[in-house]
Amino acid sequence: MHTANFYHRSRTTPARLLASLLAASAIAMTAGCATFGPDDYAYSDARVEQGVAYGVVESVRPVRLNEDHAPLGTIAGAALGGILGNDIGHGLGRAAATVAGAVAGGVGGNALEHGLTRQNGEEIVVRLDHGELVAITQGGADIAVGERVRVLSGPNGSRVERT
């Protein structure tokens, strides 16, 4: 009886594992597409007034941009880990494996989303025409020191663009 129960459980595990891998792949592909380049605007930036100032780039420093929060990866990883953990053991052992799988999956999903959304960026320091010095961090725009630029500032932040 125990062997039959094990055999039945092992037959369903590959299907669940395949479904989990497909879901994780879809999440990874979606998260990888979520980065913004210097020429991309969010829908929330449309029809929003922005101030414009002109200046000259004083310095450019490469930086790494990381997602502040990774809720999608954490939630999806926890769900998948819980599903896989639920296939292990009986009674309290199954409950413990489900919780452990959910925690491990959440941590792994969070790390995966952070890795997929990381991108290269630049900290650009601009001396505006009226003398003020501003620093703006954004996705890589390959702007060079000495280049004339415009700084667009609105409610969602600022960005540096070539003139």
C-alpha positions as CSV (number, residue, x, y, z in Angstrom):
1,M,0.0,0.0,0.0
2,H,2.8,2.4,0.9
3,T,4.6,1.6,-2.4
4,A,1.4,2.3,-4.4
5,N,0.9,5.6,-2.6
6,F,4.5,6.6,-3.3
7,Y,4.1,5.5,-7.0
8,H,0.9,7.6,-7.3
9,R,2.5,10.6,-5.7
10,S,5.6,10.3,-7.9
11,R,3.4,10.2,-11.1
12,T,1.8,13.5,-10.3
13,T,4.9,15.3,-9.2
14,P,6.4,15.7,-12.7
15,A,3.2,17.4,-13.9
16,R,3.3,19.8,-11.0
17,L,7.0,20.4,-11.5
18,L,6.5,21.1,-15.1
19,A,3.6,23.5,-14.4
20,S,5.8,25.2,-11.8
21,L,8.7,25.6,-14.2
22,L,6.4,27.0,-16.9
23,A,5.0,29.5,-14.4
24,A,8.4,30.5,-13.2
25,S,9.6,31.0,-16.8
26,A,6.7,33.2,-17.7
27,I,7.3,35.3,-14.6
28,A,11.0,35.6,-15.4
29,M,10.3,36.7,-19.0
30,T,7.8,39.3,-17.8
31,A,10.1,40.6,-15.1
32,G,13.0,40.9,-17.7
33,C,10.8,43.1,-19.9
34,A,10.0,45.6,-17.1
35,T,13.1,47.8,-17.3
36,F,13.0,51.3,-18.6
37,G,15.6,52.8,-20.9
38,P,16.4,56.5,-21.2
39,D,13.9,57.0,-24.1
40,D,11.0,55.1,-22.4
41,Y,8.2,56.7,-20.5
42,A,5.6,55.0,-18.2
43,Y,1.9,55.5,-19.0
44,S,1.7,57.6,-15.9
45,D,4.1,60.1,-17.4
46,A,1.8,60.8,-20.4
47,R,0.0,64.1,-20.3
48,V,2.0,65.2,-17.2
49,E,3.6,68.7,-17.2
50,Q,7.4,68.6,-16.7
51,G,9.8,71.4,-16.0
52,V,12.6,71.8,-18.5
53,A,16.1,73.1,-17.7
54,Y,19.2,73.1,-19.8
55,G,22.8,72.6,-18.8
56,V,26.1,70.9,-19.3
57,V,27.2,67.5,-18.0
58,E,30.0,67.7,-15.4
59,S,30.4,64.1,-14.6
60,V,29.0,60.6,-15.4
61,R,29.4,57.6,-13.1
62,P,28.3,54.1,-13.9
63,V,25.9,52.5,-11.4
64,R,23.7,49.4,-11.1
65,L,20.0,49.9,-10.8
66,N,18.1,47.3,-8.8
67,E,14.4,46.8,-8.2
68,D,13.5,48.2,-4.8
69,H,10.7,45.7,-4.2
70,A,10.2,42.3,-5.8
71,P,6.7,41.3,-4.9
72,L,5.9,39.2,-8.0
73,G,8.9,37.0,-7.7
74,T,8.4,36.6,-3.9
75,I,4.7,35.7,-4.2
76,A,5.2,33.4,-7.2
77,G,8.2,31.7,-5.6
78,A,6.3,31.2,-2.3
79,A,3.3,29.7,-4.1
80,L,5.4,27.3,-6.2
81,G,7.6,26.3,-3.2
82,G,4.4,25.7,-1.1
83,I,2.9,23.5,-3.9
84,L,6.1,21.5,-4.2
85,G,6.6,21.2,-0.4
86,N,3.0,20.0,-0.1
87,D,4.0,16.8,-2.0
88,I,6.4,15.8,0.8
89,G,5.5,13.8,3.9
90,H,2.3,13.2,5.8
91,G,0.4,15.1,8.5
92,L,2.6,17.6,10.4
93,G,5.6,16.7,8.2
94,R,3.6,17.7,5.1
95,A,2.6,21.0,6.8
96,A,6.2,21.7,7.8
97,A,7.5,20.9,4.3
98,T,4.8,23.2,2.8
99,V,5.8,26.1,5.0
100,A,9.5,25.4,4.4
101,G,8.9,25.2,0.6
102,A,6.9,28.4,0.6
103,V,9.7,30.3,2.6
104,A,12.5,28.9,0.4
105,G,10.5,29.6,-2.8
106,G,9.7,33.2,-1.7
107,V,13.4,33.9,-1.0
108,G,14.4,32.3,-4.3
109,G,11.7,34.1,-6.3
110,N,12.8,37.4,-4.7
111,A,16.4,36.8,-5.7
112,L,15.4,35.8,-9.2
113,E,13.3,38.9,-9.8
114,H,16.1,41.2,-8.4
115,G,18.6,39.5,-10.8
116,L,16.3,39.8,-13.8
117,T,15.4,43.4,-13.3
118,R,19.0,44.7,-12.5
119,Q,20.3,46.9,-15.2
120,N,23.2,49.3,-15.9
121,G,22.6,53.0,-15.2
122,E,24.4,56.2,-14.8
123,E,24.6,59.0,-12.2
124,I,24.7,62.1,-14.3
125,V,25.8,65.4,-12.7
126,V,24.6,68.5,-14.6
127,R,25.5,72.2,-14.1
128,L,22.3,73.9,-15.1
129,D,22.5,77.2,-17.0
130,H,21.4,79.2,-13.9
131,G,24.3,77.7,-11.9
132,E,22.5,75.0,-9.9
133,L,24.2,71.5,-9.8
134,V,21.9,68.5,-10.0
135,A,22.6,64.7,-10.0
136,I,20.1,62.3,-11.6
137,T,20.4,58.6,-11.7
138,Q,18.8,56.8,-14.7
139,G,19.1,53.9,-17.1
140,G,22.2,54.1,-19.3
141,A,21.9,56.9,-21.9
142,D,25.6,57.1,-22.9
143,I,25.7,60.8,-22.2
144,A,29.3,62.2,-22.1
145,V,31.0,64.8,-19.9
146,G,30.8,68.2,-21.5
147,E,27.6,67.4,-23.5
148,R,24.8,69.9,-23.6
149,V,21.6,68.3,-22.2
150,R,18.1,69.1,-21.0
151,V,16.8,68.0,-17.6
152,L,13.1,67.1,-17.5
153,S,11.5,67.2,-14.0
154,G,8.0,66.2,-13.1
155,P,6.0,64.6,-10.3
156,N,7.5,61.1,-11.0
157,G,11.2,62.3,-11.0
158,S,13.7,63.7,-13.4
159,R,15.6,62.5,-16.4
160,V,18.5,63.8,-18.5
161,E,18.2,63.8,-22.3
162,R,20.3,65.0,-25.2
163,T,19.2,68.3,-26.7
